[in-house]
Amino acid sequence: MEELRHNVLVHRVDAMGFPTASVVVVTAARALVVDTLTRPQDMEPVLEALAERAPGRRRLVVNTHHHWDHVYGNAAFATTDIVAQRACPRLLEAQLRGVSESVPAPPPDGVPLPTVTFGDRLTYVGEDETVHLIHTPGHSEDSLVAYLDEAAVLLAGDTLEWPLPNLGQRDASEIWVRTLRQLKQLPVTTILPSHGPALGKELIDANERYLTGVYEAVADLKRRGADRHELDVPAATLLPPGVELDEVYQAAHRRNLEFAWDEA
C-alpha cells in the first residue's frame, strides 16, 4: 500500500478500467477505511494493514457513495459499522436490484448496507486527527468527502476525479458546481480522488471548468439542432493543457456529453 501521509494509506485496484482507491486512515482512537472497492477480496491488503498499523483500534468503514466500485467489498467488514450519507442505503438497495452491463452482479457474500448515516456532516474528533465527513452532492445524491483536519487532506470519493468527472446525478449540474465552490473554502493541501492521483486544489478548478464547459457546449449544440449522438465537443477544449485521455476516459467523456444532452 502507498503511504500518502503518515497513517494515511492507499490501496488501488482496477475497476472496469478505472483505477480505484480505498484509503485507510489511522488515528490514536480509531481506524477508518474509506471505500471497499469491488469485492471483499480487494480488502485483503487493507485488512493486513489494519492488523499491522491499527491493532486494537475501533474500526469504521466509510462508503463515499453507493456505486458498486466503492461498496462491493463491504462484506469484508461484516461486524464493523459502515458510515454513509443518509440517502446511501436506499440508493444501494436500488442498485442491487438493478444489475446491468455497467453494474456487475454483487459478490456472493452480498453487500452489507450502511449502519450509521448522517445528513450534512458527521465529525470524528480525536487527539491527533479530526475527520469530517461532508455531504457533497453532484456526482450522486449521496456523495460525501472525508476531510482530515490536521493532515489537510481531502479524500474526495467521486466528487472529484482526474482527468475528468463522470456525470451521474440527474439535474445536478448547478448543485455539483456549488459543491465544488464550497470545497475550495477548505484549507486543503492534498486531494485524493477515488479515481486519479493525489493533486492540489487545481483539481477542483479543473473539474469545475469541465462540468460547466460540457453543459454550456452541449446546450448550445442542442439549440442548433445537434442530435444526441452528433455532439462534437473535444475533451481537450475542456481540460488543462497537455492532458490526454485513454480509451476509458474518452468513452466517459462521450457518455458525459449524452448525459448533458438529455438535460439541456
C-alpha distance (Angstrom), angle and dihedral (degrees) to the residues before:
residue distance angle dihedral
M1 . . .
E2 3.78 . .
E3 3.81 118.2 .
L4 3.80 106.9 -136.4
R5 3.80 92.8 177.2
H6 3.78 133.4 -14.4
N7 3.82 105.1 -57.7
V8 3.82 92.5 0.7
L9 3.82 108.0 108.4
V10 3.81 128.3 -178.1
H11 3.80 128.4 -153.4
R12 3.82 119.1 -174.2
V13 3.81 133.9 -164.8
D14 3.79 134.7 173.4
A15 3.81 114.2 -102.6
M16 3.82 109.5 -172.2
G17 3.80 90.2 -40.5
F18 3.80 96.1 -42.1
P19 3.82 115.7 112.5
T20 3.80 101.9 -130.3
A21 3.81 129.3 -166.7
S22 3.76 137.3 -147.0
V23 3.80 115.6 -169.2
V24 3.80 130.9 -154.2
V25 3.81 116.9 -155.4
V26 3.81 114.7 -168.9
T27 3.81 119.0 -163.9
A28 3.78 131.5 169.9
A29 3.79 92.1 -94.6
R30 3.81 106.5 28.8
A31 3.78 148.3 9.1
L32 3.79 119.7 -130.2
V33 3.79 125.1 -160.5
V34 3.79 111.3 -158.7
D35 3.83 108.9 -154.4
T36 3.79 127.2 -12.9
L37 3.82 101.2 -136.5
T38 3.81 125.3 -143.7
R39 3.83 105.9 -34.1
P40 3.81 140.1 -0.6
Q41 3.82 91.2 -99.8
D42 3.81 89.0 63.8
M43 3.78 87.3 67.3
E44 3.81 96.6 61.8
P45 3.85 94.4 97.4
V46 3.81 88.7 45.1
L47 3.81 92.3 52.3
E48 3.80 89.8 48.5
A49 3.80 90.5 51.3
L50 3.80 91.2 49.0
A51 3.79 91.3 51.4
E52 3.80 91.0 49.7
R53 3.80 102.1 37.6
A54 3.82 104.4 27.5
P55 3.80 111.6 30.5
G56 3.78 112.6 166.6
R57 3.78 95.4 9.0
R58 3.79 121.3 127.2
R59 3.80 110.1 -101.3
L60 3.79 126.3 -140.2
V61 3.79 128.7 179.9
V62 3.80 119.6 -150.1
N63 3.81 121.1 -159.5
T64 3.81 107.2 -158.3
H65 3.82 88.4 -158.9
H66 3.79 141.2 -26.8
H67 3.82 101.6 -90.2
W68 3.79 113.6 126.4
D69 3.80 97.6 -116.4
H70 3.81 90.1 60.2
V71 3.82 101.2 43.6
Y72 3.81 111.7 27.5
G73 3.81 90.6 94.5
N74 3.81 93.6 57.4
A75 3.82 92.0 108.5
A76 3.81 89.2 70.3
F77 3.82 85.0 73.4
A78 3.80 100.5 43.7
T79 3.82 94.4 150.8
T80 3.81 96.6 39.4
D81 3.80 126.8 94.1
I82 3.81 111.3 -106.6
V83 3.79 114.1 -150.9
A84 3.81 124.6 -156.5
Q85 3.76 143.6 146.5
R86 3.81 114.3 -75.4
A87 3.82 95.4 -103.0
C88 3.80 94.5 52.3
P89 3.84 100.9 86.8
R90 3.82 92.1 51.6
L91 3.79 93.3 46.7
L92 3.79 92.9 44.4
E93 3.80 92.2 51.2
A94 3.81 89.7 50.9
Q95 3.80 90.7 49.1
L96 3.80 91.6 51.3
R97 3.81 89.0 54.4
G98 3.80 93.0 48.6
V99 3.80 107.4 53.8
S100 3.82 110.4 171.1
E101 3.79 142.2 159.0
S102 3.79 90.4 -72.8
V103 3.81 94.6 40.7
P104 3.81 112.9 54.3
A105 3.78 123.1 -149.3
P106 3.80 114.0 -82.1
P107 3.81 118.6 -102.2
P108 3.82 118.7 -89.0
D109 3.80 90.2 -106.2
G110 3.80 89.9 62.4
V111 3.80 127.5 -131.6
P112 3.81 115.2 -83.9
L113 3.79 112.7 -141.8
P114 3.80 123.2 -124.3
T115 3.80 113.3 -81.6
V116 3.82 98.2 -164.8
T117 3.81 121.5 46.9
F118 3.79 136.5 175.9
G119 3.79 140.2 -174.8
D120 3.81 117.1 -132.9
R121 3.81 105.3 -14.9
L122 3.80 141.7 2.3
T123 3.81 121.2 -173.2
Y124 3.80 130.0 -161.9
V125 3.81 109.0 -160.9
G126 3.80 119.0 -156.7
E127 3.78 138.5 169.8
D128 3.79 93.2 -111.2
E129 3.82 103.5 22.7
T130 3.78 138.9 17.6
V131 3.79 117.2 -153.2
H132 3.80 119.8 -157.2
L133 3.80 119.1 -163.4
I134 3.81 106.7 -158.5
H135 3.81 127.7 -170.9
T136 3.82 107.9 -123.0
P137 3.82 110.1 175.9
G138 3.79 120.2 -168.8
H139 3.77 109.0 83.8
S140 3.79 87.0 47.2
E141 3.78 136.5 -8.0
D142 3.81 91.7 -108.9
S143 3.82 100.4 40.7
L144 3.79 117.8 139.9
V145 3.78 138.6 175.4
A146 3.80 130.2 -148.2
Y147 3.80 115.4 -134.9
L148 3.81 117.8 -163.7
D149 3.78 105.7 -152.2
E150 3.81 102.2 -160.6
A151 3.80 95.9 37.4
A152 3.83 92.1 44.3
V153 3.81 88.0 -136.6
L154 3.80 125.3 144.6
L155 3.80 117.3 -155.8
A156 3.77 97.0 -159.0
G157 3.81 106.4 -173.4
D158 3.80 106.6 -162.8
T159 3.80 93.9 -36.7
L160 3.80 83.3 95.8
E161 3.79 127.1 25.8
W162 3.79 140.5 174.1
P163 2.98 131.6 -102.9
L164 3.81 89.3 5.1
P165 3.81 138.9 -18.0
N166 3.79 124.1 -105.7
L167 3.80 114.8 -126.8
G168 3.78 111.0 -130.3
Q169 3.81 114.0 144.6
R170 3.78 116.8 76.1
D171 3.82 118.9 -124.2
A172 3.79 90.8 2.9
S173 3.81 105.4 115.4
E174 3.80 94.0 109.8
I175 3.80 91.3 41.5
W176 3.79 91.0 53.0
V177 3.80 94.0 48.7
R178 3.81 89.4 49.2
T179 3.81 89.0 51.1
L180 3.81 91.4 51.8
R181 3.79 92.3 50.0
Q182 3.79 90.0 51.6
L183 3.81 90.9 51.1
K184 3.80 89.5 55.0
Q185 3.81 87.9 66.9
L186 3.81 92.4 64.3
P187 3.84 115.4 97.3
V188 3.80 91.4 -120.9
T189 3.80 124.7 161.0
T190 3.83 98.9 174.2
I191 3.80 129.5 35.1
L192 3.78 121.6 -169.9
P193 3.82 114.7 -169.9
S194 3.79 119.1 -162.4
H195 3.81 87.6 -116.6
G196 3.78 113.8 40.7
P197 3.81 142.9 21.4
A198 3.79 128.6 -55.7
L199 3.80 110.1 -85.5
G200 3.79 139.8 161.3
K201 3.78 131.6 -107.2
E202 3.80 89.6 -63.2
L203 3.81 84.8 83.4
I204 3.80 90.4 65.5
D205 3.80 91.4 50.2
A206 3.82 92.1 47.6
N207 3.81 93.2 50.4
E208 3.80 93.0 46.7
R209 3.81 91.2 50.1
Y210 3.80 91.3 49.7
L211 3.81 94.5 47.3
T212 3.78 96.1 48.3
G213 3.80 91.1 41.7
V214 3.81 94.4 52.3
Y215 3.78 94.4 50.3
E216 3.81 94.1 44.4
A217 3.81 94.5 46.9
V218 3.81 94.8 45.5
A219 3.81 93.1 46.3
D220 3.81 89.4 52.6
L221 3.82 92.4 49.3
K222 3.79 92.2 47.5
R223 3.81 91.0 51.1
R224 3.80 87.4 54.3
G225 3.80 91.8 52.2
A226 3.80 103.1 -97.9
D227 3.79 116.0 161.0
R228 3.81 121.3 -124.5
H229 3.81 90.9 -105.8
E230 3.83 95.5 43.3
L231 3.81 99.8 67.4
D232 3.79 109.5 137.5
V233 3.79 103.3 -170.2
P234 3.82 109.4 137.7
A235 3.79 111.3 -143.5
A236 3.80 89.5 -136.8
T237 3.82 89.7 70.2
L238 3.82 89.8 60.1
L239 3.81 101.9 39.0
P240 3.81 133.3 73.9
P241 3.81 114.6 -85.2
G242 3.77 115.5 -79.2
V243 3.81 97.5 18.6
E244 3.80 111.8 137.8
L245 3.81 122.4 -167.9
D246 3.78 125.3 -137.7
E247 3.81 119.9 -141.8
V248 3.80 92.6 -88.3
Y249 3.80 93.6 57.1
Q250 3.80 93.6 38.6
A251 3.80 86.4 59.3
A252 3.83 90.3 45.1
H253 3.80 90.0 53.5
R254 3.81 91.3 51.6
R255 3.81 90.1 50.3
N256 3.79 90.0 49.4
L257 3.80 91.3 53.8
E258 3.80 91.8 52.1
F259 3.79 91.3 44.2
A260 3.81 89.9 53.8
W261 3.84 91.7 45.7
D262 3.81 89.7 57.5
E263 3.80 89.5 57.5
A264 3.81 100.7 37.9
